[in-house]
Structures are given as structure tokens and as C-alpha cells.
Amino acid sequence: MTWNAIDLSAMSKKERYDFALACLEGIVREEGSRNVDDIALMATICSLVKALQPHAYWVGFYRLVKPGLLVVGPYQGTLGCLEIEFGRGVCGMAAAERRTIIVLDVERFPGHIACDASSRSEIVLPVFDGKGSLTGVLDLDSSEPGAFDEIDEHGLCALLAVLKR
């Protein structure tokens, strides 16, 4: 599949996630799944989601580098926070609780960390390796309130599954 062959503007949010997954799986298949570096895959996921989901202005990973501390990893968008402790903000809470958190209005989320003042809604998913160990979180921010939903959660989970190979 190529970008030029498909009219992305005519696709639903779900169809764009499905297309992103097909692209990612094709890249991994071409490279040989065991030879692809996780950081490279994270960067590719960020690129695909940022390009295909216009409601997300920031797409990035925070990686677990030592117990209780997330450090910004591959991302696309404005500057992100460099470090986030477990339990702080949406990313820290999602990591500590090992669950997806969808925030429809960040102003109503106690302890929200405003890395960028234009953030109005957010979705954060925990990232696990093939053994089930937490390796970080995937964070998407939107300047629109209520931008994220279950379609985003399911689409992003499918993309993250590629990291578990």
C-alpha cells in the first residue's frame, strides 16, 4: 500500500488506524520482524499515527528507564516533558495503574501535567513487551476537547501489539 493510492480524507478514524496497522505490519515484514529495533518501531508508529489521525497534534512514547520514571522517547509534535514520575499526570497514572486512560477534558483531570498549553484532551496507553512487562506508555494529545474514544484505544492497541513480537 502506498500513501498516494488511498484518499485518506475519505476514510473513517477506524479505517485510518487499520491502514496504519497494515503499513506497520508491511514494514516489519519487509525488514524481518526479529531485526527491527523497538525504538525504530516506536518512531514509525508515531509517524503513522501523526500523519493519519489529524485530531492528534502530539504522538509519542515515554519509556520506562528505571523504576517509577518515564523518559520521553520517540515522538512527533511540540516539545514534550522530558521526565514523568509514576502517578503524576495522565502518563504517570497510566503507567502506575497499567491501564489506558482517556481524558476528555484535561482541565478536569486532577494533577494533569501541561507539557503544552494547547492540550485539551488526551489518551495514554501502557506499553508492554512480549513477556508482559511494562516498557512505557504511548501518549496522544489533541487541541480539541473529547477528541479520543474507544476507536482510538482499539486502533492504538493493535499498533502496540506489534511491539510485543
C-alpha positions as CSV (number, residue, x, y, z in Angstrom):
1,M,0.0,0.0,0.0
2,T,1.2,3.5,-0.7
3,W,0.1,6.8,0.6
4,N,-0.8,8.1,-2.9
5,A,-3.1,5.2,-3.7
6,I,-5.6,5.9,-0.9
7,D,-7.7,9.0,-0.2
8,L,-7.2,9.4,3.5
9,S,-9.7,12.2,3.8
10,A,-12.5,9.8,2.8
11,M,-11.5,7.3,5.5
12,S,-13.1,7.0,8.9
13,K,-10.9,7.1,12.0
14,K,-11.1,3.3,12.3
15,E,-10.1,2.8,8.6
16,R,-7.1,5.1,9.1
17,Y,-6.0,3.0,12.1
18,D,-6.5,-0.2,10.0
19,F,-4.4,1.4,7.3
20,A,-1.7,2.4,9.8
21,L,-1.6,-1.2,11.1
22,A,-1.3,-2.6,7.6
23,C,1.6,-0.2,6.8
24,L,3.4,-1.1,10.0
25,E,3.0,-4.8,9.5
26,G,4.2,-4.4,6.0
27,I,7.3,-2.6,7.2
28,V,8.0,-5.2,9.8
29,R,7.5,-8.0,7.3
30,E,9.9,-6.4,4.8
31,E,12.6,-5.7,7.4
32,G,12.2,-9.1,9.1
33,S,10.4,-8.9,12.5
34,R,13.3,-10.0,14.6
35,N,15.6,-7.4,13.2
36,V,13.5,-4.3,13.8
37,D,14.6,-2.2,16.8
38,D,11.8,-1.2,19.2
39,I,12.9,2.4,19.2
40,A,12.6,2.4,15.4
41,L,9.2,0.8,15.6
42,M,8.1,3.4,18.1
43,A,9.3,6.2,15.8
44,T,7.4,4.6,12.9
45,I,4.2,4.3,15.0
46,C,4.4,8.0,15.9
47,S,4.9,8.9,12.3
48,L,2.0,6.8,11.1
49,V,-0.5,8.0,13.8
50,K,0.5,11.7,13.4
51,A,0.1,11.5,9.7
52,L,-3.2,9.6,9.7
53,Q,-5.0,11.0,12.7
54,P,-5.3,14.7,12.4
55,H,-7.1,15.1,15.7
56,A,-3.8,14.3,17.5
57,Y,-1.2,17.1,17.4
58,W,1.3,15.2,19.7
59,V,2.0,11.5,19.4
60,G,4.8,10.0,21.5
61,F,6.2,7.4,23.8
62,Y,7.5,7.8,27.3
63,R,9.9,4.9,28.1
64,L,10.4,3.3,31.4
65,V,14.2,3.8,32.0
66,K,14.3,3.0,35.7
67,P,11.6,2.0,38.3
68,G,9.0,4.7,38.6
69,L,10.4,7.0,35.9
70,L,9.2,7.6,32.4
71,V,11.5,9.5,29.9
72,V,10.4,10.9,26.6
73,G,11.2,8.7,23.7
74,P,10.3,8.9,20.0
75,Y,7.6,11.5,19.4
76,Q,6.2,13.9,16.8
77,G,4.7,17.2,17.8
78,T,5.6,20.1,20.0
79,L,8.1,19.7,22.9
80,G,7.2,17.1,25.5
81,C,8.0,16.8,29.1
82,L,11.5,15.1,29.5
83,E,10.6,13.0,32.6
84,I,7.4,12.0,34.3
85,E,7.3,10.1,37.5
86,F,4.7,7.3,38.0
87,G,1.5,8.6,39.4
88,R,2.0,12.1,38.0
89,G,-0.3,13.3,35.3
90,V,-2.1,11.1,32.8
91,C,1.1,9.4,31.6
92,G,2.3,8.6,35.1
93,M,-1.1,7.4,36.2
94,A,-1.5,5.1,33.2
95,A,2.0,3.7,33.9
96,A,1.4,3.2,37.6
97,E,-2.1,1.6,37.1
98,R,-1.0,-0.2,33.9
99,R,-4.2,0.8,32.1
100,T,-5.4,3.0,29.3
101,I,-6.7,6.4,30.4
102,I,-8.9,8.6,28.1
103,V,-9.2,12.2,29.3
104,L,-12.0,14.1,27.5
105,D,-11.0,17.4,29.2
106,V,-7.5,17.8,30.7
107,E,-8.7,20.7,32.8
108,R,-10.8,18.3,34.8
109,F,-8.1,15.8,35.3
110,P,-6.5,16.3,38.8
111,G,-2.8,16.6,38.5
112,H,-2.7,17.0,34.7
113,I,0.8,18.0,33.6
114,A,0.6,20.7,30.9
115,C,3.7,20.0,28.8
116,D,1.9,22.0,26.1
117,A,-0.8,24.6,26.9
118,S,-2.8,23.7,23.8
119,S,-3.6,20.2,25.1
120,R,-7.4,19.8,25.7
121,S,-7.8,16.0,25.6
122,E,-5.5,13.0,25.9
123,I,-5.3,9.3,25.6
124,V,-2.5,7.3,27.2
125,L,-1.9,3.6,26.8
126,P,0.5,1.4,28.7
127,V,3.1,-0.4,26.5
128,F,4.1,-3.9,27.3
129,D,6.8,-6.2,25.9
130,G,6.2,-9.8,24.8
131,K,6.7,-11.0,28.4
132,G,4.0,-8.7,29.8
133,S,6.5,-6.2,31.4
134,L,5.7,-2.5,31.3
135,T,8.1,-0.7,29.0
136,G,6.5,2.7,28.8
137,V,3.4,4.5,27.6
138,L,2.0,5.9,24.3
139,D,0.6,9.4,24.7
140,L,-1.6,11.3,22.3
141,D,-2.7,14.9,22.8
142,S,-5.3,16.9,21.0
143,S,-6.2,20.6,21.0
144,E,-9.8,19.5,20.7
145,P,-11.8,18.5,23.8
146,G,-13.2,15.0,23.7
147,A,-11.1,14.0,20.7
148,F,-10.3,10.4,21.8
149,D,-12.5,7.4,22.2
150,E,-12.7,3.7,22.1
151,I,-11.8,3.7,18.4
152,D,-8.5,5.3,19.2
153,E,-7.9,2.9,22.1
154,H,-8.5,-0.2,19.9
155,G,-6.6,1.1,17.0
156,L,-3.6,2.1,19.1
157,C,-3.7,-1.2,21.0
158,A,-3.4,-3.0,17.6
159,L,-0.4,-0.9,16.7
160,L,1.3,-1.5,20.1
161,A,0.8,-5.3,19.7
162,V,3.5,-5.1,17.0
163,L,6.0,-4.2,19.8
164,K,5.2,-7.5,21.6
165,R,6.6,-9.7,18.8
